[in-house]
Amino acid sequence: MDQLLEWRKEFPILEKTTYLISNSLGAMPRAVYDQMKNYADAWGSRGVRAWEEGWWEMAVAVGDKVGAIIGAGPGEISLHQNVTLTQAIISSSFDFFSRRNKVILTDLEFPSTIYFYMEQRRSGARVELLKSEDGLHIPLEHVLAAIDDTTLLVPISLVLFRSATLVAARAIIERAHKFGAHVILDCFQAAGTVPFNVRVLETDFAVGGVLKWLCGGPGVAYLYVRPDLRAKFSPRISGWLAHKRPFNFEAAPLDARNDSYRFLNGTPHIPALYACQPGLEIIHKVGVGAIREKSVRQTSQLIEGALRRGWRANSPRDSSERGGTVSIDCPHAMEVKNELIARDILVDYRPGAGIRISPHFYNTDEEVDFSLAQIDEILSSRAWERHLQPA
């Protein structure tokens, strides 16, 4: 018996849909309704006093719930609005107008990250964009070879978003440190479905968001800075919460804190910080180890089912190299995806990868098989044709 299915009752959308899209937006826990009421009640009854009754601390205090999942210690994480902003805060700590100004990226990073660093060329960054030959994988040796003594930053995903390929982060981190470079590990597609520990990996920075596998909803991204590096960096994207005495309202200069508040800036996003907590608490209780064990089984089930039907699986077949998603490239994949959604089977599609199917701990094996059978039926009945765009 799959004991993890006992958690299904905590996610209302599972009663009405086949929800296989946790790689994009995790199912909302039922307790979010109560949390949002708590927020409204605090604002409505306490008014401005709510700031002094916990709101000011939430951008770090709630971060401890993320830290418990990814191996960070208490107070080591600050929370922000999105991952692009966390990348911006980190990069604003560095000077690109020097000999050491190279940023190494692969073209398999999430586009927002690529767009951000390409724009930093206007500030002196020299960006080396490594191209994937198949659009799904980057050979480790290409990344390692690109790192040299002019490298400043290596923003790299632990799990690639298109193919769910697990990246050999430890080897990249060790190589970067050998040459004095810093690694920004994007854990968005890993946290909550793949066990890892930021302190064991010794990454300089780790970023990610809670809206996917952590079932935390939009508006909350996390930023981990290795504790021994915190005081070394002073982000130019800063603000009053980074100041040691924010409520003295001193004009200047900034007297930056030495803890995680150093990487905060303006007023925190309180409603989202309320909403994200039930999902984080559930993931912590379930345990990422148990989630990973089930994920490996169900993603293997997807790959085997796709291959039996003659479809291409654009995710690693070796489970030790795969995150929680399987990208299936069947004929007319985009139109098939649209028909699946019309049938309340929630998945997504990415160009060059296919239909991304992402079972989580709350999904049944029957739902996994059902999604494959429905793709089969959509293709054989030509139901996908109703989603063709007019010429």
C-alpha positions in Angstrom: 0.0 0.0 0.0 1.2 3.5 -0.9 1.1 5.4 2.4 1.9 8.7 0.7 -1.5 8.6 -0.9 -3.0 9.5 2.5 -1.9 13.0 1.8 -4.2 13.3 -1.3 -7.1 14.6 0.9 -5.0 17.7 1.6 -5.0 18.8 -2.0 -8.5 19.7 -3.3 -7.6 19.9 -7.0 -6.9 16.1 -6.9 -10.6 15.5 -6.5 -11.4 17.0 -9.9 -8.3 16.6 -12.1 -5.4 14.3 -12.9 -2.8 16.6 -11.7 0.6 15.8 -13.2 2.1 19.2 -13.5 4.0 19.7 -10.2 7.1 20.7 -12.2 5.2 23.9 -13.1 2.9 24.6 -10.2 2.4 22.2 -7.3 -1.1 21.4 -6.1 -2.4 23.8 -3.5 -2.7 22.4 0.0 -6.1 22.8 1.6 -4.6 24.6 4.6 -3.7 27.6 2.3 -7.3 28.7 2.8 -6.7 29.0 6.5 -3.4 30.7 6.1 -4.8 33.4 3.9 -7.6 33.9 6.4 -4.9 34.3 9.1 -3.2 36.9 6.9 -6.5 38.8 6.4 -7.4 38.5 10.1 -4.0 39.9 11.1 -4.3 42.8 8.7 -8.0 43.4 9.5 -7.8 43.2 13.3 -4.2 44.2 14.1 -3.6 46.7 11.3 -0.2 48.3 11.3 0.6 46.4 14.6 0.9 43.2 12.6 4.3 44.3 11.4 5.6 44.3 14.9 3.9 40.9 15.6 5.9 38.8 13.1 5.6 40.3 9.6 9.0 42.0 9.6 10.8 38.7 10.4 8.9 36.5 7.9 11.3 36.9 5.0 13.9 35.0 7.0 11.8 33.1 9.5 9.7 31.3 6.9 13.0 30.6 5.1 13.8 28.2 7.8 11.0 25.9 6.5 12.8 25.8 3.2 16.2 25.3 4.9 14.9 22.2 6.7 14.2 20.7 3.2 17.4 21.6 1.4 20.0 21.4 4.2 20.4 25.0 5.2 20.7 26.0 8.8 18.4 28.3 10.8 18.6 31.9 9.5 20.6 31.0 6.4 17.9 31.7 3.9 16.2 34.9 2.8 13.0 35.0 0.8 12.3 37.1 -2.3 9.7 37.4 -5.1 11.3 35.3 -7.8 14.5 33.5 -8.9 15.5 36.2 -11.4 15.6 38.7 -8.6 17.7 36.4 -6.5 20.2 36.1 -9.4 20.2 39.9 -9.6 20.9 40.3 -5.9 23.8 37.9 -6.1 25.3 39.3 -9.2 25.1 42.9 -7.8 27.6 41.8 -5.3 30.3 41.4 -7.9 32.3 43.7 -10.2 32.3 42.7 -13.8 34.8 45.4 -14.9 37.8 43.4 -14.1 39.9 40.5 -15.6 37.7 38.0 -13.7 34.4 38.7 -15.3 33.3 35.6 -17.1 29.9 34.1 -16.5 29.4 30.5 -17.7 25.9 29.5 -18.7 24.4 26.6 -20.6 21.6 27.3 -23.1 19.5 24.8 -21.1 19.1 27.1 -18.2 15.6 28.6 -17.7 15.4 31.5 -20.2 14.8 34.2 -17.6 18.2 33.4 -16.1 19.8 33.5 -19.5 18.1 36.8 -20.4 19.3 38.3 -17.1 22.9 37.5 -17.5 23.0 38.5 -21.2 21.9 41.9 -20.1 24.7 42.1 -17.6 27.1 42.4 -20.6 26.2 46.1 -20.4 27.8 46.1 -17.0 31.0 44.4 -18.2 30.1 40.7 -17.8 31.6 38.4 -20.4 29.1 35.7 -20.9 30.0 32.3 -22.3 26.9 30.4 -23.4 27.6 26.7 -23.8 25.4 25.2 -26.5 23.7 21.8 -26.1 24.0 19.5 -29.1 20.6 17.9 -28.5 18.8 20.6 -26.7 18.4 18.4 -23.7 21.8 17.6 -22.2 25.2 19.3 -21.7 28.3 17.1 -21.3 29.9 17.7 -18.0 33.3 18.0 -19.5 32.2 21.0 -21.6 31.2 22.9 -18.4 34.4 21.9 -16.6 36.6 22.9 -19.5 35.0 26.4 -19.7 35.9 27.2 -16.1 39.2 29.0 -15.8 40.9 31.7 -13.8 38.8 34.5 -15.5 35.6 32.9 -14.4 33.6 34.8 -11.9 30.1 33.1 -11.8 28.7 29.8 -12.8 24.9 29.8 -12.6 23.8 26.2 -13.1 20.6 24.2 -12.5 20.7 21.1 -10.4 17.9 19.7 -12.5 17.4 21.0 -16.1 13.8 22.2 -16.6 13.3 20.7 -20.1 14.6 17.2 -19.7 14.8 16.8 -15.9 18.4 15.8 -16.3 20.3 15.8 -13.0 23.5 17.9 -13.3 26.7 16.8 -11.6 26.8 19.9 -9.4 29.5 18.7 -7.0 32.0 18.3 -9.8 31.2 21.8 -11.1 31.4 23.4 -7.7 34.8 21.7 -7.0 36.2 22.9 -10.4 34.9 26.4 -9.8 36.4 26.7 -6.4 39.7 25.4 -7.7 39.8 28.5 -10.0 38.3 31.0 -7.5 34.9 31.2 -9.1 31.5 31.1 -7.5 28.6 28.8 -8.2 24.9 29.8 -8.1 23.0 26.5 -7.9 19.4 26.8 -9.2 17.5 24.2 -7.2 14.0 25.1 -8.5 13.4 21.7 -10.3 15.1 19.7 -7.5 13.8 20.9 -4.1 11.0 18.7 -2.9 11.6 15.8 -5.3 15.3 15.2 -5.3 17.3 15.0 -2.0 20.3 17.3 -1.7 22.0 19.3 0.9 23.4 22.7 0.1 26.0 22.6 2.8 27.3 19.1 1.8 27.5 20.3 -1.8 29.5 23.4 -0.6 27.8 25.6 -3.1 28.4 29.3 -2.7 24.8 30.3 -3.4 21.6 28.4 -3.9 18.4 29.8 -5.3 14.9 28.4 -6.2 11.2 28.9 -5.7 8.5 27.2 -3.7 5.7 27.1 -6.4 6.6 23.8 -8.0 7.5 20.6 -6.1 7.3 22.4 -2.7 3.6 23.2 -3.3 4.1 26.8 -2.0 2.5 28.9 -4.7 3.9 31.9 -6.6 5.6 34.9 -5.1 8.3 33.2 -3.0 11.9 32.5 -4.0 14.7 31.5 -1.7 18.3 32.6 -1.6 21.0 30.7 0.4 24.4 32.2 0.8 27.2 30.0 2.3 27.6 31.4 5.8 31.3 32.0 5.6 30.7 34.2 2.5 27.8 36.4 3.8 29.8 39.2 5.2 32.2 39.2 2.2 29.5 40.4 -0.3 27.6 43.7 -0.4 24.7 43.5 -2.9 24.1 46.8 -4.8 20.5 45.7 -5.0 19.7 46.5 -1.4 17.3 48.4 0.8 16.3 49.3 4.3 15.8 45.7 5.6 19.5 45.1 4.9 20.4 47.9 7.3 21.3 47.1 10.9 18.9 49.8 12.2 16.1 50.1 9.7 13.7 51.8 12.1 16.2 54.6 12.8 15.4 55.8 9.3 19.0 57.0 8.8 19.7 58.7 5.5 23.1 57.2 4.7 25.3 55.2 4.4 23.9 51.7 4.6 25.3 49.8 7.6 24.7 46.3 6.3 23.8 43.4 8.5 26.0 40.3 8.5 23.3 37.7 8.5 20.7 36.7 5.8 19.0 40.1 6.1 22.0 41.5 4.3 20.5 40.2 1.1 17.1 41.6 1.6 16.0 45.0 0.3 12.5 46.5 0.4 9.3 45.6 2.2 8.6 41.8 2.1 5.7 40.1 0.2 3.6 39.1 3.3 0.6 37.4 1.6 2.8 35.0 -0.3 4.8 34.2 2.8 1.6 33.1 4.5 0.5 31.0 1.5 3.7 29.1 1.1 3.9 27.6 4.5 1.4 24.6 4.4 3.2 23.1 1.4 6.6 23.5 3.0 5.4 21.8 6.1 3.8 18.9 4.3 6.9 18.3 2.2 9.0 18.3 5.4 6.7 15.8 7.1 6.5 13.5 4.0 10.3 13.6 3.6 12.1 14.1 0.3 13.6 10.7 0.6 10.2 9.0 0.4 9.1 11.4 -2.3 12.2 10.5 -4.4 11.7 6.8 -4.0 8.2 7.1 -5.4 9.2 9.5 -8.1 11.8 7.2 -9.4 9.2 4.4 -9.7 6.6 6.5 -11.4 8.9 8.3 -13.8 10.3 4.9 -14.8 6.7 3.8 -15.3 6.2 6.7 -17.6 9.4 6.1 -19.6 8.6 2.4 -20.1 5.1 3.2 -21.1 6.2 5.8 -23.7 8.9 3.5 -25.2 6.4 0.6 -25.5 4.2 2.9 -27.6 7.1 4.0 -29.8 7.4 7.5 -28.4 10.6 9.2 -27.6 11.4 9.9 -23.9 13.5 13.1 -23.7 14.6 12.5 -20.1 17.4 10.2 -18.9 16.5 6.6 -18.6 18.9 6.1 -15.7 16.9 7.2 -12.7 20.1 8.4 -10.9 20.5 11.0 -13.7 16.8 12.1 -13.7 14.7 14.5 -11.7 10.9 14.2 -11.2 9.7 14.9 -14.7 9.5 12.8 -17.9 9.4 14.7 -21.2 7.6 12.6 -23.8 7.9 13.5 -27.5 4.9 11.9 -29.2 3.5 13.0 -32.5 1.6 16.4 -32.4 2.8 16.8 -28.8 1.6 20.4 -28.4 -1.9 19.7 -29.7 -2.0 16.5 -27.6 -1.1 18.5 -24.5 -4.0 20.9 -25.2 -6.4 18.0 -25.5 -5.1 16.5 -22.3 -5.8 19.7 -20.5 -9.3 19.9 -22.0 -9.8 16.5 -20.4 -8.6 17.8 -17.0 -5.3 15.9 -17.3 -3.0 18.7 -16.3 0.5 18.5 -17.9 2.5 21.0 -20.0 4.7 21.2 -23.1 8.1 22.6 -23.9 9.5 23.0 -27.4 12.3 20.6 -28.1 11.2 18.3 -25.2 7.6 17.4 -25.7 4.9 16.8 -23.1 6.2 17.2 -19.5 4.6 14.8 -17.1 5.5 15.2 -13.4 3.9 12.8 -10.9 4.4 13.9 -7.3 3.9 12.0 -4.0 0.2 12.6 -4.1 -0.3 10.9 -7.5 -1.4 7.3 -8.0 0.1 4.7 -10.3 -3.3 4.5 -12.1 -3.1 8.3 -12.9 0.3 7.7 -14.5 -1.0 4.9 -16.7 -4.2 6.8 -17.4 -2.3 9.8 -18.8 -0.4 7.5 -21.2 -3.6 5.7 -22.3 -5.2 9.1 -22.9 -2.3 10.2 -25.1 -2.7 7.0 -27.0 -6.4 7.5 -27.5 -6.0 11.2 -28.5 -3.6 10.1 -31.2 -5.6 7.2 -32.5 -8.9 9.2 -32.5 -7.2 12.2 -34.0 -8.7 14.3 -31.2 -5.6 16.4 -31.3 -6.7 18.0 -34.6 -9.3 20.2 -32.9 -6.3 22.1 -31.4 -4.6 22.9 -34.7 -4.0 26.6 -35.2 -5.6 28.1 -38.4 -3.1 28.5 -41.2 
